Amino acid sequence: MGRGAEGPHQGLAPRCISHVLPAPHRMLSGLSEWFWQERLWFPKGLGWDDLRDRDGRVYAKAQDLWVALPIALMFLIVRQIFERTVATPLASLLGVKETVRLKVPHNPTLDSYYSNVTKSPTQTSMASLCQQTGFSERQVQRWFRRRRNQDRPSLLKKFKEASWRFTFYLLAFIAGLAALIDKPWLYDLKEMWEGFPVLTLLPSQYWYYMIELGFYSALLFSVASDVKRKDFKEQIVHHVATILLISFSWCVNYIRAGTLIMLVHDSSDYFLESAKMFNYAGWRNACNYIFIVFAAIFIVTRLVILPFWIIYCTWVYPVTIYEPFFGYYFFNGLLMTLQCLHVFWAVLIIRIAIRFLTHNEKVDDERSDRDETDESEEWEEEEDTKEIKKNRPVQNGHTVHNNNHSKME
């Protein structure tokens, strides 16, 4: 004990010279001292001194987290290589077929409205757009439908993204299971608090943490270019909460609990991504049955094991050992945020599974925007043809066509 507000950092400047620092530096220094107060992050009687390396025993340190940034950059680079050299040939092998999308003709009025106002005009706006462009209402509707389809990600893009995530989640689950298979806290969850916070850091825990943190950081960096789904905001909240949870649990040595939480999450995600891959490839039966396996594992791990076993051991059991403190509430608050997202996604998953099991409907990701079908376009074009024929002269019950073609002499 005794480091107090200095926190987990080494080699801080002596406080006697703090008065000569510029005001912004003093403010940041004061904020850092407040942030790393022992009473915020540790139970009473414990502190940063307890996590100093000594006698060959190594402990987690906050500055270790910077390693995740180059790992995240590495993931972004490896992903590009993977998608080009592995995912694209695999898509071709599985028969991923691109939908032919009809491009819309350039129209300044409609383009401006689409970009600056809305992608789906109301009936009132439709009438105004018809007047400005000279198009019929049906033509304006068709233009907007095709323009929306142009902005939707292609099947190949979706397949490449799903195959990348499938590969990572599968390898992460195998690696996490290998790292935890011989650890007592995998079988008796109360063991995760045995000796807390003086828990020696193992090399397998270090790399498991850094790789997971690097991967979720990379997902956050690439979110602007990834396929956007209806739960985009929930995905952002999930990524941020996961990064905070991993980082915080590392700093205060909640590492045993953190490894269990990551393993639970990785245990089902690769089934979802593989189901998506088969869906994009048109392998309906494979997609459907893999999705049902995913749904079962998701419900067991996220709605049973995580809340009633792991969160119980992070929320209820610790107060029998020490008094609650800020870090205790912060950690469990992040876990409850994730749990709320799990319930939200579980409702979507159960709804899809029920439709498949009761009506044998195709499994589709409700979060994804689907291409607006051209069936309505075909009907509209037939109606246009009928309208044209109705206005043409008729002779002996047949439409008269203009067959007078000019000939080159």
DONUKE-866740 format. One record per residue (C-alpha): residue in one letter; x, y, z. Coordinates in steps of 0.001 Angstrom, whole numbers, padded with zeros to 6 digits, always signed. Layout:
! DONUKE-866740
AXYZ ...
END
This chain:
! DONUKE-866740
M+000000+000000+000000 G+001037+003626-000173 R+001020+004564-003873 G-002393+006167-003516 A-003280+008425-006379 E-000148+007620-008388 G-001997+004666-009825 P-000421+001941-011915 H+002069+004202-013710 Q+005809+004032-013233 G+008252+006936-013175 L+005882+009871-012590 A+007503+013278-012105 P+007943+014347-008477 R+005002+016288-007149 C+007291+019072-005969 I+007682+020313-009567 S+003995+020084-010453 H+003527+023784-009695 V+005796+024745-012615 L+003769+022764-015157 P+001373+024609-017503 A-002266+024726-016421 P-003494+022038-018912 H-000772+019662-017704 R-001686+020290-014076 M-005332+019662-014894 L-004523+016385-016673 S-002224+015370-013835 G-004974+016086-011299 L-007504+014168-013386 S-005116+011200-013635 E-004537+011218-009875 W-008275+011289-009235 F-008993+008581-011825 W-006468+006118-010428 Q-007467+006483-006770 E-007175+003130-005056 R-010534+003522-003324 L-012218+003592-006762 W-010699+000407-008151 F-009906-001814-005173 P-011606-003147-002062 K-010633-001468+001205 G-007117-002379+002293 L-005851-003227-001204 G-004167-001076-003840 W-001722-000689-006693 D+001233-001714-004534 D-000272-005182-004333 L+000099-005510-008104 R+003795-004614-008328 D+005952-007283-009949 R+007981-009028-007282 D+009692-012364-006612 G+009297-013402-010262 R+005533-012870-010131 V+004131-010699-012968 Y+000858-008789-012783 A-001302-007003-015362 K-000543-003295-015877 A-002624-000563-017513 Q+000160+000363-019952 D+000044-003182-021376 L-003211-002230-023110 W-001362-000074-025655 V-000221-003344-027257 A-003810-003791-028489 L-003486-000848-030917 P-000790-002387-033183 I-002644-005700-032897 A-005830-003966-034104 L-003902-002480-037039 M-002515-005927-037806 F-006054-007361-037819 L-007193-004698-040313 I-004322-005591-042655 V-004710-009368-042232 R-008454-009028-042883 Q-007841-007374-046256 I-005412-010145-047228 F-007777-012850-045949 E-010797-011492-047830 R-008871-011349-051118 T-006936-014602-050917 V-009258-016868-048904 A-012803-015517-048681 T-013225-014569-052350 P-012121-017982-053733 L-014244-019685-051055 A-017257-017644-052146 S-016735-018799-055714 L-016354-022410-054558 L-019609-022291-052571 G-021464-020669-055433 V-022099-017182-054042 K-023953-015432-056858 E-024267-011705-057170 T-027689-010195-057801 V-027740-008134-060963 R-028762-004646-059916 L-030189-002242-062437 K-028470+001140-062285 V-030577+004233-062251 P-030090+007009-064791 H-028570+010188-063402 N-031234+012682-062418 P-030056+015830-060552 T-033413+016412-058848 L-033875+012862-057577 D-030183+012477-056717 S-030256+015631-054622 Y-033451+014558-052826 Y-032038+011058-052193 S-028754+012378-050766 N-029986+015382-048797 V-033578+014652-047739 T-034537+010966-047540 K-034093+007699-049370 S-037799+006904-049104 P-040003+009857-050107 T-043519+010216-048734 Q-046598+010241-050928 T-046785+014055-050708 S-043140+014427-051712 M-043685+011942-054529 A-046224+014228-056176 S-043807+017152-056004 L-040957+015084-057460 C-043205+013966-060323 Q-043906+017592-061199 Q-040225+018564-061062 T-038979+015622-063162 G-041891+014940-065492 F-041821+011277-064405 S-044887+009276-063484 E-045267+008244-059841 R-044430+004669-060774 Q-041195+005758-062460 V-040132+007808-059429 Q-040842+004870-057111 R-038817+002576-059366 W-035921+005063-059464 F-035737+005268-055665 R-036046+001490-055269 R-033184+000837-057665 R-031102+003622-056111 R-031547+002097-052629 N-030528-001281-053988 Q-027355+000226-055435 D-026297+001376-051955 R-026859-001994-050329 P-023779-004168-049801 S-023269-006970-052276 L-023599-010634-051347 L-019861-011058-051874 K-019084-008261-049402 K-021418-009824-046830 F-019889-013259-047391 K-016319-011987-046993 E-017184-010191-043758 A-018964-013261-042340 S-016104-015598-043293 W-013539-013314-041607 R-015534-013182-038386 F-016223-016923-038524 T-012500-017627-038767 F-011609-015361-035859 Y-014408-016483-033522 L-013670-020159-034156 L-009916-019776-033559 A-010520-017530-030531 F-012892-020070-028992 I-010408-022915-029516 A-007546-020814-028106 G-009639-019669-025142 L-010732-023213-024359 A-007112-024407-024545 A-006046-021610-022181 L-008777-022405-019634 I-009234-026168-019886 D-006845-026893-016974 K-007823-023893-014824 P-009878-024560-011664 W-012085-021458-012147 L-013518-022959-015338 Y-015169-025654-013211 D-015648-023812-009897 L-016448-020155-010618 K-015724-019049-007049 E-012073-019869-007734 M-011870-016719-009880 W-011697-014683-006633 E-009241-016918-004801 G-006356-014623-003762 F-007821-011538-005488 P-006337-009131-006472 V-002886-010698-006134 L-003358-013043-009102 T-000268-013819-011182 L-000600-013089-014901 L-000123-016110-017142 P+001259-015783-020714 S-001872-017466-022134 Q-004073-014887-020357 Y-001940-012021-021662 W-002256-013042-025308 Y-005920-014034-025010 Y-006708-010576-023666 M-004585-008592-026126 I-005869-010485-029167 E-009525-010132-028138 L-009061-006437-027319 G-007239-005878-030617 F-009990-007628-032578 Y-012854-005622-031049 S-010855-002418-031491 A-010411-003310-035167 L-014171-003913-035465 L-014782-000454-034029 F-012295+001106-036464 S-013866-000638-039483 V-017503-000085-038495 A-017935+002695-041079 S-017016+000377-043973 D-018621-002835-042687 V-022118-004000-043609 K-024605-001813-041745 R-027593-003602-040231 K-030687-002442-038411 D-029002-003002-035042 F-026054-000764-035988 K-026376+001354-032830 E-026633-001727-030624 Q-023492-003110-032283 I-021596+000105-031486 V-022744-000066-027853 H-021688-003724-027735 H-018204-003038-029119 V-017600-000078-026792 A-018895-001951-023724 T-016742-004973-024623 I-013600-002849-025032 L-014254-001076-021709 L-014987-004387-019970 I-011798-006023-021262 S-009675-002954-020460 F-011081-002412-016974 S-010909-006073-015969 W-007274-006077-017089 C-006327-002979-015061 V-007758-004241-011768 N-006880-007915-012282 Y-010380-009262-012891 I-008660-011381-015516 R-010057-014751-014490 A-013610-013451-014771 G-012719-011723-018050 T-011415-014891-019698 L-014603-016765-018780 I-016793-013994-020208 M-014835-013935-023481 L-015022-017722-023801 V-018809-017674-023319 H-019192-015036-026040 D-016930-016820-028535 S-018699-020159-028037 S-021694-019303-030237 D-020613-016505-032562 Y-018843-018709-035103 F-022057-020711-035628 L-023915-017513-036519 E-021239-016419-038983 S-021136-019847-040645 A-024945-019789-040983 K-024643-016403-042710 M-022024-017788-045101 F-024277-020647-046167 N-027220-018263-046447 Y-025313-015989-048840 A-024232-019062-050833 G-027856-020220-051151 W-027361-023417-049132 R-030721-023124-047411 N-030805-026373-045414 A-027257-025976-044090 C-028016-022383-043079 N-031266-023305-041342 Y-029899-026162-039249 I-026687-024367-038279 F-028791-021389-037206 I-030902-023596-034935 V-027693-024937-033320 F-026492-021350-032910 A-029821-020296-031352 A-029661-023116-028804 I-026048-022363-027819 F-026702-018606-027706 I-029674-019002-025365 V-027839-021427-023068 T-024613-019395-022876 R-025964-015801-022951 L-029280-016195-021122 V-028388-018956-018640 I-024655-019442-018041 L-023639-015775-018249 P-026336-014206-016025 F-027008-017023-013559 W-023497-018372-013140 I-020848-015837-014170 I-022638-012566-013339 Y-023866-014177-010121 C-020228-014824-009212 T-019213-011254-010055 W-022252-009536-008511 V-023378-011609-005517 Y-020416-013703-004383 P-017766-010895-004119 V-019755-008971-001468 T-019336-011959+000832 I-015553-011389+000652 Y-015189-007578+000641 E-017272-004410+000729 P-018612-003130-002626 F-016596-000338-004263 F-016813+001729-007463 G-014923-000794-009598 Y-017312-003525-008496 Y-020319-001491-009663 F-018597-000357-012868 F-017614-003888-013899 N-021045-005333-013222 G-022732-002349-014860 L-020869-003112-018103 L-021862-006766-017799 M-025518-005803-017376 T-025274-003566-020475 L-024079-006570-022457 Q-026802-008707-020926 C-029505-006276-022055 L-028128-006509-025592 H-028190-010301-025325 V-031887-010208-024429 F-032559-007863-027369 W-030783-010196-029810 A-032315-013305-028234 V-035803-011995-029081 L-034792-011645-032754 I-033168-015086-032771 I-036138-016835-031148 R-038532-015129-033566 I-036557-016416-036568 A-036211-019910-035077 I-039974-020161-034376 R-040800-019151-037954 F-038499-021849-039282 L-039655-024597-036915 T-043392-023900-037268 H-043686-022786-040897 N-040430-024109-042386 E-039621-020609-043587 K-036167-019684-044786 V-033841-018376-042065 D-033037-014719-042800 D-031139-012161-040770 E-033836-009696-039695 R-031166-007085-039038 S-030067-006933-042687 D-031567-004772-045382 R-032776-006959-048220 D-032724-005976-051851 E-036148-004710-052790 T-037465-007357-055118 D-037833-006741-058817 E-041111-008662-058876 S-042922-005380-058333 E-040834-003841-061096 E-041865-006582-063510 W-045508-005954-062630 E-045011-002235-063098 E-043356-002724-066483 E-046247-004958-067555 E-048644-002204-066476 D-046596+000326-068463 T-046775-001937-071518 K-050531-002306-071149 E-050877+001447-070838 I-048818+001998-073989 K-050832-000605-075921 K-054062+000985-074709 N-053027+004289-076267 R-051889+002775-079590 P-054211+002309-082594 V-055723-001142-082893 Q-056402-002944-086185 N-058275-006284-086330 G-057798-006752-082589 H-054005-006318-082774 T-051829-003384-081803 V-050380-001621-084820 H-046607-001402-084578 N-044495+001011-086517 N-042408-001178-088784 N-041274+001596-091117 H-037543+001580-090574 S-035358+003906-092543 K-032961+002163-094895 M-029537+003224-095952 E-029402+003618-099662 
END
